[in-house]
């Protein structure tokens, strides 16, 4: 995975160097954060699982990371975020106009990176972007009734697209594309629940917003008494969706090392984080 991450980081640095002079500092600040690069890793590993080379996958991997970062920039504006990845949110550092325009620039750049792929790859990417915007709208007035639909769109859909795009680039058959996408979708749900739990327990030290979102533990707390019970229920759902995720991965007839790496990734970004609690 280290080689894949290196390819992604080098491409991001190239994007910074190529950015127009008036927006370069803003783009640099957005891209040089300490992101985990989970989504580009999903593209790389999913594609290599079906025989694609790292060289053919890297532009798609970087595209999904640019879309993700753009969504964070815009999300911080909506939520009045003041801290992101341990540093000032982009709009705090550079102002609202620069932050909005940076997000727009990153989205356009992500589409430009995909021009060499086929129509199916582009459809999966743009579908994810549209659903993410809809999910963010739902998040403004989220309730227990629409919580899972909301996070399915604002978070899980880009995990789904990342795995699906990689599989299509790798020439996977239709049934395998569907299975790897279901793997990605359930992983995205488990990831968002993990994020919600850490926020609920006050363990996110590198992220802070004025407007507190209605996370799953906060929503369920209205019906359940006691922080421990709420945390246990959230943990149960994290385990459930991680298990469902790995179950879809097992349906794919491949024993390559990429499959093992994907299983390890699911553990590291959910249970691996939780063990630190």
N, C-alpha and C positions, 0 to 999 in steps of 0.2 A: 504493500500500500504506500510505502514511502516514496517509491519511484513515481507512482501515479500522482501523489500529492505534489512532488517536485515539478512535474510537467504542468500541473494546474497553476502553481505559484509563479512559474516562469512566464506563463501566458498572461496572468494577471499583471505582472510587472510590465510586460510588453504593451498591454492595454493602457497602462498609466503613461508610458513613454509616448504613445501615439495620440493621447488625448489632446484636444485643442488647448492652447496655452491658458485661455481665460478660465477653463474649468478643470485644469489638470490637478491643482492642489486639492480641490474638493473630491475629485475622483480618487486621488491617491489616498486621502484620509479614509474614504469609504472602503477601499479594497485592501488596505494594508492592516486591517484589524486582525484580531486573533481568532478568527472564525474557525470552526472545526472542519469545514469543507466536506460535510457529510454527503450532501447531494451530488457534488461532482464525483465523489468516490463511488457512489451508487451507480452513476453512469458508467464509470470506468470498469468497475468489477462486473456489472451486469453484461456489458458488451463483451468483455474478455471471456466471460463464462461461455459465450456462444461463438468464440473464435475471432472477434474483432481485435485489431491491433490498437495499442495505446495511441498511436499517431492518428488513427482515424476517429478516435473517440474524444480527444482532448477539447476540440472546439465545442462539442455538445456539452461536455462536462463544465466548461467555463461558462457557457451560456446559461445553464441552470443556476450556477452560483451568482451570476450577475442579476438574474431575475430575483433570486432570494435576497440579495443585498438591497436591491431597489425596493423590494417590499418592506424591508426593515427600515429603510430611510423614510418611506411614506408612513409606515406604522408608527414610528416615533413622533412624527408630526401630529398624527391623529390622537395618539395617547399622551401627548405632551411629555415624551420621554426625555429625560435629562442625562441619563447615563446608559451607555451601550458598550459592552465588551470592555468595561473598566475605564472608558474614556468618555468625554463629552459627546452627546448625540450630535449628528452632523448639523442639524438646524441650530443647535446651541452654538457650535463653533463658527459656522459660516453664515447663519441666517436662513430664514424660511425660503426665500426665492432661490438661493443657491442649492439648498437641499432638494427642493422639488425638481429643479432642472437637472441636478445630478441623477436623481432617480429616473427621470425621463431619458437621459443620455445612456444610462446603463441598460435600460430596457431596449432601446434602439440598437445598441451595440450587441446585445444578446441575439437579436433577430438577424443582424448582419453576420454573426458567426455561424448561423445555421444555413446559410445560403447554399452550401455545398452538399447538403443532405437531401434525402428524398421527401416527398410530400407527407408521408406518414409521420416522420420525425417532427416536421414543422407543425402538423395538426396536434400531436400530443403536447407539444410545448405551448402553443397558443391556447389550447383548451385549458391547460393548467393555469395560465395567466388570467384568463377570464374568470375561472372558478375561484381563484385566489382573491380577486377583487370582490366578487360576490360574497365570499366568506368573510372578508374584512367588513363589508357592509352589515352582515348578520351579526358580527361581533359587537357592533355599537349597541345593539339591544338584545344581547344574548340571554337566553333563559335555559332552564334545564330541559325544556321540551325540544329545543333546537341545538343544544350544545354539540352533539356528535356530528350533526349535519354541518355545523359551522366549522369545526376543526377538521372535518373531512375535506372541506374546501380550502380553508385558509392555510392548512399545513400539510395534510396527508396527500393531497393531490399532486404536489410537486415531488414528493417521494415516489409516488406512483409513476409520474411522467419520467423521472430520472431513470428508474429501472426499465421502463418500457422503451424509452428512446435508445438506451444502451443495447437492449435486446434486438430491436429492429435494425440498428446499425450492424449488429453481429449476425444478422440473417436468421434469427430464431424463427421457428415455426409458430403459427398463430396461438396454439394452445400454450406454448412456453411463454410467449409474450404476455398472455393473460395471467399465467401463474406468477411470473416475476413482478407484474404490476400489482397483483393482490398482495404479494410479499411486501412490496414497497408501501402500499396503502396502509396496511395494518402496522407496519413499522412506524409510519408517520403518526398514527394515532397513539401508539405507545410512547413515542418521543414527546408529543404534545402533553400527554398526561404526566410524563416525568417532569417536564418543564413546569407544569401547573403545580405539581406537588412540591417541588423545590421552592417555588414562589410562595406557596401557602405556608411552608415551614420557615420562611425568611432566610433561605440559604442561598438565594441569588444575590451575590454581593457586587456583581459587575453590571447589573441592569436595574434601572430605576425610572419610574414614570409617575407623573402627577395623577393621571387618571388610571385607577386600578381596574383592570379587566376582571370580569366575572369568570374566574377559572372554575374547573370542575369541583375541586374541594370546597370553594366558597359557595358554589351553587347548592351542593349536596348538604352543606352544613346547616342550611335552613330546615332540612328534614331530619338530620341526624345530630345527636348531641355528643360532644366530646371530640377533641382534635384527634385523638388516637383512632377512633372509629372511622373518621373521615379519611385519615391517612391510610388505614388498612384497606378500606374499600378502593381507594385510588391505586394502591399497590396491587391489589387483586386484578384490577382491570389492565394495569400495565403488563402483568404476567400473562394475562389472557390474550391480549393483542400481540405480544411478542411471540407467544406460542402459536397463534394463528399464522403469524408472519412466517415463522420457520416451517410450519406445516405446508404452506404453498411452495416454499423453496424446495422442500423434499420431493414434491411432485415432478420436478424437473430432472430428467434423466442425464445427469452429469456428475462426475466425481472430481472435477477439477479443483485446484486450490482456491480458485475464486469463490466457489461455493462455501468452502470453509471460512474464507475471509468475510463473506457476507454474514454468516452465522456469528462470527466473532464481533462484527460491527454491531449487530443487533444487541448483543450482550453489553458491549462497551458503552453504547449511548443510552441504555436504559438501566439494566441491572448493575452495570459497572458504576454508574453515577449514584444509584440508590444505596449501594453498599457503603458509600462514603458518609451517608447520613448518620 
